[in-house]
Amino acid sequence: MIFAKVAEERSFAAAARATGVSVATVSRAVTRLEERLGGRLFNRTSRRVALTDFGYTLAERASKIFAEAVEVEDFARESSSRPRGLVKLAAPQSFGERWVAPMLPEFFRRYPDITVDLHLTDVHIDLIGDGDVTP
């Protein structure tokens, strides 16, 4: 992340401000990354930071990966915020017909990713035990 921010800002100081860390922390992180990768990512002068060819190639690929990661995270966040799944419901016949069934069309419009397994009967149903009907 720090490498990408330095590449974007073209400045260790600007990257430090953007990430909320010190310039020394940014510099050490980039140096450690360069050591791990075995090549220089930036040409540094006292006034300027520029990507090397190696750094440019990595920054370009990292940018694509980062964009995909953001897209996946947005999809996951959107998917997890919508209720979905199966609701098992057992109710006495008369109660279900009078109160539950009339509510279902609006419920399904509001929550299209929810499936309802509705059992209307006056016989006791054990929903936990596989929904077996017990006398």
N, C-alpha and C positions, 0 to 999 in steps of 0.2 A: 504494500500500500504506500509506503513512504517513497519507494522508487518511482511509482506511478505519479505521485504528487510532485516530486522534484522534476520529473520529465514534463509534466503538465505546466508547472509554474516556471520552469527554467531557472529556478533559484532555490538554494537550500534554505535561505531565510524565509522566503514566501511559503515554502512547503512546511517549514517549522510552524509558522503562524497558522496555516490552514489546518494542521493536524494537532496543534496545541502542545507541541513538545519543543525542546530547545534545538538550536541549530546544531549543537554538538551531538545530540541524539540522532538527528537526521544524518549527519555526516558519518557517524559510527555505523548506523544501519546500512547506509549505502556501501561503505567500505567492506563491511562483513558480507554483504550480498555479492559484491565484486569478487571477494576472496573465494566464496563458495562456488561461484560460477566460473571462476578462472579467467576473467576478462574485465576490462574497464568498461563501465557503462556511460561515464561522463568524462568529457574533457573540461577541466576546471581551470579558471583563471581567477584573479582577485575580483574581477567584475562580472564574470559571465560563466554560465554552466551550459554546456552543449552536449547533446547525446552523441556518443560514438556510433559508428555503423552498427556495431553489436548491440549497443543500448537502444538504438532506434528500432532494430528488428524485434528486440524483446518488448519494448514499450508498445509497439504496434500489436503484437500478439497478446500481450497482457490486457490491452484496452479491449480487444474483442472478447477475451475470456471474462473480463470484469462486466462488460455489457450483458453477456449471457447470464452471468450470475445474478445480476440485478433483475433481469427478466424472469428468471426462475424464482427468485425470492418474491417478486411481485405476484406471480402466479400462485405461489404457495400461500401467500398472505390472503389473496382474494378468495382462494378455494377454501381456506380454513375458516374464513369469516362467515361463510354461508352454512346454515344448518343443513345437514344431510344425514342419511342413514335410514334405519328401519325402526319404527315405533310399533311395538306389540301392545295391543289394547284389548282387554276383555271387559265386557259390561253386560248387565242383564238386558235381555231383549227389549223390553219396553223403554228403559232408560236410553239405550243406544239409538233406537229409532226416533225417540223424541228429542234428544239433546245432542248426541254425537254425530249421527249421520248428516243432519242439516248443516253442520259446521264444516264438513269435509271439503266441499268444493272450494270455498274461500281459503281454507288451509292449504290445499294443493296449489292454488294460484300463488299464494304468498311463499310457499316452501316447495318448489318443484323437485328438489333433490331429496325429499323425504318420502319414504314409502310407509304406508300404514297397513299393518296386519291386524284387522279388526275382527274380533270374535264376539258376536252377539248371541248369547245363549243364557238360559237360566240354569244351565249345568255348570258346576264349578270347574274352572280350567286352571291348570298349573302352568303358568307361563314360563316359570323358571325351569321346570322339568320338561323341556322340549314341547311345551304347549299341549301335552296329553290331556285328554278329557278324563276327569275322575268323577265317579258318582257322588 
